[in-house]
Structure formats: structure tokens, C-alpha cells
Amino acid sequence: MSDNKPKHRRTRGRRAIRVVAVCTGAVLVLCGAGAGWAYWKLDHNLRTVDLGNELTAPAKDATGAMNILVLGSDSRSGSNGQLAGGTTDGTARSDTAMVVHVNEAHTAATVVSIPRDTLVDRPACGSNAAASGVMFNTAFEVGGASCAVRTVESMTGLDMNHYVEIDFAGFAKLIDALGGVDITTTVPIDDARSGLHLPAGTHHLGGDEALAFVRTRHGVGDGSDLGRIELQQEMMKSVLKQVENLNLFSSPTKLYSIADAATSSVTTDSTLGSVNSLLGFAEGLKHITSTDMTTVTMPNTTAPTDPNRVVALQPQANELWAALKADKPVPASVLQLQQKNPADS
């Protein structure tokens, strides 16, 4: 359970699955005669979860509005335990949660971060009865991806079309494959819990340090989990910049290493769980760039029952979900609530 003091924070989007698909496709092009083996290896890296009827099938053509639930798992099991710290009890919660809305023409996207400490009404999931006033991230803990999808759909009124999940070990492996990333902070970060100690300035971070950066919250800003969301989104910007700056086509070996790390770091719904599906998905998003993205945190305010939790701020939260459902831009009432990165003074 988090002990943060909530404040509003502004977040920036990620295109992780697009990076996975583009790198995968480029590998197959460059591998030539070895493409068959490369295809088999990358295809078998992908892990999937069968969500049955939880997801709404997206449009079959290259257009049609679409919603994707992206989760970062805080599991301490397996190889995540050494990287994540904390109790290795085999449980997992959704440490990061984002709803990515792609517009009908596939020319723009909106990314909405949902604070993990948001108190919500969770629907019944399997043998778990419905519950009121529980933390959002417990949905994944008690019912996995299926319950997380069901909870998001219940609280937003949006139908989810796809699901993507990334964990600690996968993230660190991807950063190392990219050769590290550059991060700039205008304030020092000193967090004994995450093990991150950075003076103000620009730093080149490897996988473990990058993971500590996206996990830190006690060493910067007000110590809230909402501030940590900002750092996570800042990291995603740096990852995308690093991919853009690398001349991957000059080194098939480097490219394969990145594609291998990328495809082995994510879990998707079963409809995206193949190289062919990922490439088709990326093709439909090829016209969306970082400048075509609007990124926000769900409007929230301190929970009246607990100063360390938040609840959706109304009517702004409902205005946001209604706008996305109608495939319209983020309302000004939501944009004016967004605040800046705690690592940027």
C-alpha cells in the first residue's frame, strides 16, 4: 500500500508497442535467409493472456477508434524480485496504468494515466465479489488482466480493445539493449528506497538505473506516487528518443538484440500475440507521432476518507471519459489541471 500524499501531475505518453512492432519488422527485413528463424524466435518471445470476452474487437480496417489498456506490473516474483525489491510474495499489482485512445482516423492519440492509489468501485471478478472504495491497482492483484480491464471499463465507460503489460525485468532488459538512455533532471534525486542517487544534470542510465528512476518517488518532489507517474512518462520520452537516434539498420545484430528484448518484455492480449499481429497493429498507427499525442493524468483529488489516496475529480474526470468515447479532444477543463514533472524545477 502506498503512503504518498497526492497532488495533480501531468504525464506524457508512450508508444511501447509500436517500438516493439517496428523493431521486429526491421529485424525480419534485415535477416534475409535467417528471417524464418528470427520470426520463430521473436514470435515465441511474446507472452499472451486470453481475455475471452473482456475485450471488444477493434475495427478490421486501418481506421476506427480504439482503446488500449497499458499496465506496468509491480510483481516481485522471479527475476523481478532482485530488481524491484520489496516483498517477493508472488503477488502483483498494476504499478502503472494508462488508457491509450487512438482516434477514428488513426492520426492522433490520447494517453490517460490512472493513479494506482485511486479509490474505485471494483466489479465482481471471478470468485471475488464486487468491492467499493478499494485501490485501483488491487484489481490486477485479485483478478489479473481480466479484472483490470473490467475495472477500467466500469470506471471510464470505455470499451477496451487491446491489452499490453510490461514488468520490471523486461523494462531493464530493453533499456540495456538500447545502450541506455539519457535523462535530465534540474533537481537532485536521492532515494534510498529505489537506490537512485542523481545530482542535477543530464545522466546516461543503464537498465537498473533507469528502472530505479521510474520507481522513485521519495527522493523528489512531494514524494507522491503521482509524481512518480511523471518520471515514468519522462523515461518513455527518453526511450523513444533513443530509438529514433540509433542507426539500427546499420547493425542487424544490434537491431535483433533490441527486438529480442522488446518482444520478450511484454505480455499482450491473444489477438496481438504474434509478430504478424504486431506488425499489422503498427501499420495502423504509423501516421501517429509524438506531436500527435495528448497526454494527461485522470483528474483526481484527495480522497475524503484517506489523505493518502485519491478519487476521481468530478465533473472533470467524467468529461474526459465522455470526450474520448465521442472521439473528441481532451477538454480544456482537464488540460488546465495538469502540472509539471517533479524533476524539472
C-alpha positions in Angstrom: 0.0 0.0 0.0 1.3 3.4 -0.9 1.8 6.1 1.7 2.0 9.0 -0.7 0.4 12.4 -0.4 -1.5 13.0 -3.6 -1.2 16.0 -5.9 -2.2 16.5 -9.5 0.6 15.7 -12.0 1.0 15.9 -15.8 2.0 12.8 -17.7 3.5 12.1 -21.2 2.6 9.2 -23.4 4.3 6.0 -24.5 4.3 4.1 -27.8 6.0 1.0 -26.4 4.1 -1.5 -28.5 4.8 0.5 -31.7 8.5 0.4 -30.9 8.2 -3.4 -30.4 6.5 -3.9 -33.7 8.7 -1.6 -35.8 11.9 -3.2 -34.4 10.5 -6.6 -35.0 9.6 -5.8 -38.6 13.0 -4.3 -39.3 14.7 -7.4 -38.0 12.8 -9.7 -40.4 13.8 -7.4 -43.3 17.5 -7.4 -42.4 17.8 -11.1 -41.5 17.4 -12.2 -45.1 17.8 -16.0 -45.3 17.7 -16.2 -41.5 14.3 -14.5 -41.3 12.5 -17.7 -40.7 14.5 -18.4 -37.6 14.3 -14.8 -36.4 10.5 -14.8 -36.9 10.1 -18.0 -34.9 12.3 -16.7 -32.1 10.6 -13.3 -31.8 7.2 -14.9 -32.2 7.9 -17.3 -29.3 9.2 -14.4 -27.1 5.7 -12.9 -26.9 3.6 -13.8 -23.9 -0.2 -13.6 -24.2 -3.2 -13.6 -21.9 -6.6 -14.9 -23.2 -9.1 -12.3 -22.0 -12.1 -14.1 -23.7 -15.0 -11.7 -24.0 -13.5 -9.0 -21.8 -12.2 -7.1 -24.9 -14.2 -5.5 -27.7 -12.9 -6.4 -31.1 -11.4 -3.4 -32.9 -12.3 -2.4 -36.4 -10.8 -4.8 -39.0 -9.6 -2.0 -41.3 -6.9 0.7 -40.7 -9.4 3.1 -39.2 -11.8 3.0 -36.3 -11.3 4.5 -32.8 -9.5 2.1 -30.4 -8.7 1.9 -26.7 -5.7 0.1 -25.3 -5.1 -0.6 -21.6 -1.3 -0.5 -20.9 -0.2 -1.8 -17.5 3.2 -1.9 -15.7 3.2 -4.8 -13.3 5.0 -4.5 -9.9 5.4 -8.2 -9.5 8.3 -9.2 -7.2 8.3 -12.8 -8.4 11.0 -14.5 -10.4 13.7 -12.2 -11.9 11.7 -9.1 -10.9 12.4 -9.7 -7.2 16.1 -8.8 -7.4 15.4 -5.7 -9.4 12.2 -4.5 -7.7 13.0 -5.0 -4.0 10.1 -5.3 -1.6 8.3 -8.5 -0.6 8.7 -11.4 -3.1 5.3 -12.9 -2.2 4.3 -13.8 -5.8 1.6 -11.2 -5.9 1.4 -8.3 -8.4 -0.4 -5.0 -8.8 -0.7 -2.6 -11.6 2.1 -0.2 -10.7 1.4 1.9 -13.8 -1.9 2.1 -15.7 -2.6 4.0 -18.9 -5.6 4.2 -21.2 -4.4 4.9 -24.8 -7.2 6.2 -27.1 -6.5 6.2 -30.8 -8.8 8.4 -32.8 -11.1 7.0 -35.6 -8.7 8.1 -38.4 -5.6 6.8 -36.6 -4.0 10.2 -36.9 -3.9 11.2 -33.2 -3.9 9.6 -29.7 -4.7 10.5 -26.2 -2.9 8.8 -23.2 -4.5 9.0 -19.8 -2.7 7.8 -16.7 -4.8 6.4 -13.9 -3.1 6.8 -10.5 -2.7 3.4 -8.9 -3.9 4.7 -5.5 -7.3 5.9 -6.9 -10.2 4.5 -4.8 -12.7 2.9 -7.1 -15.7 0.6 -7.1 -14.3 -2.7 -8.4 -16.8 -5.0 -10.2 -17.0 -8.7 -9.3 -14.1 -10.7 -10.8 -14.2 -14.4 -10.8 -14.7 -15.6 -7.2 -14.0 -12.1 -5.9 -17.1 -10.1 -5.0 -17.6 -6.5 -6.1 -16.0 -4.1 -3.7 -16.4 -0.3 -3.1 -13.7 2.2 -2.1 -10.7 -0.1 -2.9 -7.4 0.9 -4.6 -7.4 0.7 -8.3 -4.3 -1.4 -8.5 -5.8 -4.2 -6.4 -8.0 -5.2 -9.4 -4.9 -6.7 -11.1 -3.8 -8.3 -7.8 -7.1 -10.1 -7.2 -8.2 -10.9 -10.7 -5.3 -10.3 -13.1 -5.6 -8.7 -16.5 -9.2 -9.6 -16.9 -10.2 -7.8 -13.7 -8.1 -4.8 -14.5 -9.8 -4.5 -17.9 -13.2 -4.9 -16.3 -12.5 -2.3 -13.7 -11.2 0.3 -16.2 -14.2 -0.2 -18.4 -16.5 0.2 -15.4 -14.9 3.4 -14.2 -14.5 5.0 -17.7 -17.4 3.8 -19.7 -15.0 3.0 -22.5 -14.6 -0.4 -24.2 -11.0 -1.7 -24.2 -9.8 -3.2 -27.5 -6.3 -4.4 -26.6 -4.2 -5.1 -23.5 -0.4 -4.7 -23.1 1.7 -5.3 -19.9 5.4 -4.8 -19.1 7.3 -5.9 -16.0 10.5 -4.8 -14.1 12.9 -7.3 -15.6 11.6 -6.7 -19.2 12.0 -3.0 -18.9 15.5 -3.1 -17.6 16.5 -5.6 -20.3 15.1 -3.3 -23.0 17.0 -0.3 -21.7 20.3 -2.2 -21.7 19.6 -3.5 -25.3 19.1 0.1 -26.4 22.5 1.0 -24.9 21.0 3.1 -22.1 19.0 6.3 -22.2 19.7 10.0 -21.3 17.7 11.6 -18.6 17.9 15.3 -17.4 16.8 16.4 -14.0 17.1 20.0 -12.8 16.9 18.9 -9.2 18.9 16.2 -7.3 17.2 12.9 -6.8 18.2 11.0 -3.6 16.0 8.0 -2.9 17.4 5.2 -0.6 14.4 3.1 -1.3 14.9 2.8 -5.0 18.6 3.1 -4.8 18.7 6.1 -7.1 21.2 9.0 -6.3 21.5 11.6 -9.1 22.8 15.1 -8.9 21.0 17.7 -11.0 22.1 17.4 -14.6 22.0 15.0 -17.6 22.8 11.4 -16.9 23.2 8.3 -19.1 21.3 5.5 -17.3 21.6 1.7 -17.8 18.7 -0.7 -17.3 18.9 -1.0 -13.5 19.3 2.8 -13.0 16.5 3.5 -15.5 14.3 1.1 -13.5 15.2 2.9 -10.3 14.3 6.2 -12.0 10.8 5.1 -12.9 10.2 3.6 -9.5 11.5 6.5 -7.4 9.1 8.9 -5.6 10.5 9.5 -2.1 13.6 11.3 -3.4 12.0 14.0 -5.5 9.0 16.4 -5.4 6.4 15.8 -2.8 7.0 12.0 -2.6 3.7 11.2 -4.1 3.0 8.3 -6.5 1.5 10.9 -8.8 5.0 12.5 -9.1 6.4 9.0 -9.9 4.0 8.8 -12.9 5.7 11.9 -14.2 9.1 10.3 -14.0 7.8 7.2 -15.8 6.5 9.2 -18.7 9.7 11.3 -18.9 11.6 8.0 -19.2 9.3 6.8 -22.0 10.1 10.0 -23.9 13.8 9.3 -23.5 13.3 5.7 -24.7 11.6 6.9 -27.9 14.3 9.4 -28.5 17.0 6.8 -28.1 15.3 4.5 -30.6 15.0 7.4 -33.1 18.7 8.3 -32.6 20.1 4.8 -33.2 21.0 3.9 -36.7 19.6 0.5 -36.3 19.6 -0.5 -40.0 23.5 -0.2 -40.0 23.7 -3.0 -37.4 21.4 -6.1 -37.8 23.0 -7.6 -34.7 22.1 -4.5 -32.6 18.6 -4.4 -34.1 17.9 -8.0 -33.4 19.1 -7.6 -29.8 16.6 -4.7 -29.3 13.7 -6.6 -31.0 14.5 -9.7 -28.9 14.5 -7.6 -25.7 11.3 -5.8 -26.7 9.3 -8.8 -27.6 10.3 -10.7 -24.5 9.4 -7.8 -22.2 5.7 -7.5 -22.9 2.6 -9.6 -22.4 -0.3 -8.8 -24.7 -3.9 -9.9 -25.3 -4.0 -13.0 -27.5 -5.1 -11.0 -30.6 -1.7 -9.2 -30.5 0.4 -12.2 -29.5 2.2 -12.8 -32.8 4.7 -11.0 -35.0 2.2 -10.7 -37.8 -0.4 -9.1 -35.4 2.1 -6.6 -34.0 3.2 -5.6 -37.5 -0.4 -5.1 -38.6 -1.1 -3.1 -35.4 2.0 -0.9 -36.0 1.0 -0.3 -39.6 -2.3 1.2 -38.5 -0.5 3.6 -36.2 2.3 4.7 -38.5 0.9 8.2 -39.0 0.8 9.0 -35.3 4.0 10.8 -33.9 4.8 12.2 -30.5 3.4 15.6 -31.7 0.1 14.0 -32.4 -0.3 12.8 -28.8 -2.2 14.5 -25.9 -1.1 13.1 -22.5 -2.8 13.7 -19.2 -3.4 12.2 -15.8 -7.0 11.4 -14.9 -8.4 14.4 -12.9 -8.2 13.5 -9.2 -8.4 14.9 -5.8 -7.6 13.8 -2.2 -10.0 11.1 -1.0 -12.2 12.4 1.8 -11.8 9.1 3.7 -8.0 8.9 3.4 -5.4 11.7 2.8 -3.0 9.2 1.2 -5.5 8.1 -1.5 -7.2 9.9 -4.4 -10.6 9.8 -6.0 -11.7 10.9 -9.5 -12.3 14.6 -9.5 -15.8 15.4 -10.9 -17.1 16.5 -13.2 -13.7 16.8 -15.0 -13.0 13.0 -14.9 -16.3 12.2 -16.5 -15.9 15.0 -19.0 -12.6 13.4 -20.1 -14.0 9.9 -20.5 -17.1 11.3 -22.4 -14.8 13.1 -24.7 -12.8 10.0 -25.5 -15.9 8.0 -26.0 -17.1 10.6 -28.5 -13.7 10.6 -30.1 -13.2 14.3 -29.3 -10.1 16.2 -27.9 -9.3 16.4 -24.2 -11.5 19.1 -22.7 -9.8 22.4 -21.6 -11.2 21.7 -18.1 -8.9 18.7 -17.9 -5.9 20.2 -19.6 -5.7 23.2 -17.1 -5.4 20.7 -14.2 -2.1 19.2 -15.4 1.1 20.0 -13.6 4.8 19.6 -14.4 7.5 17.0 -13.9 8.8 17.0 -10.2 12.4 16.5 -11.6 12.0 19.8 -13.5 12.3 22.8 -11.2 
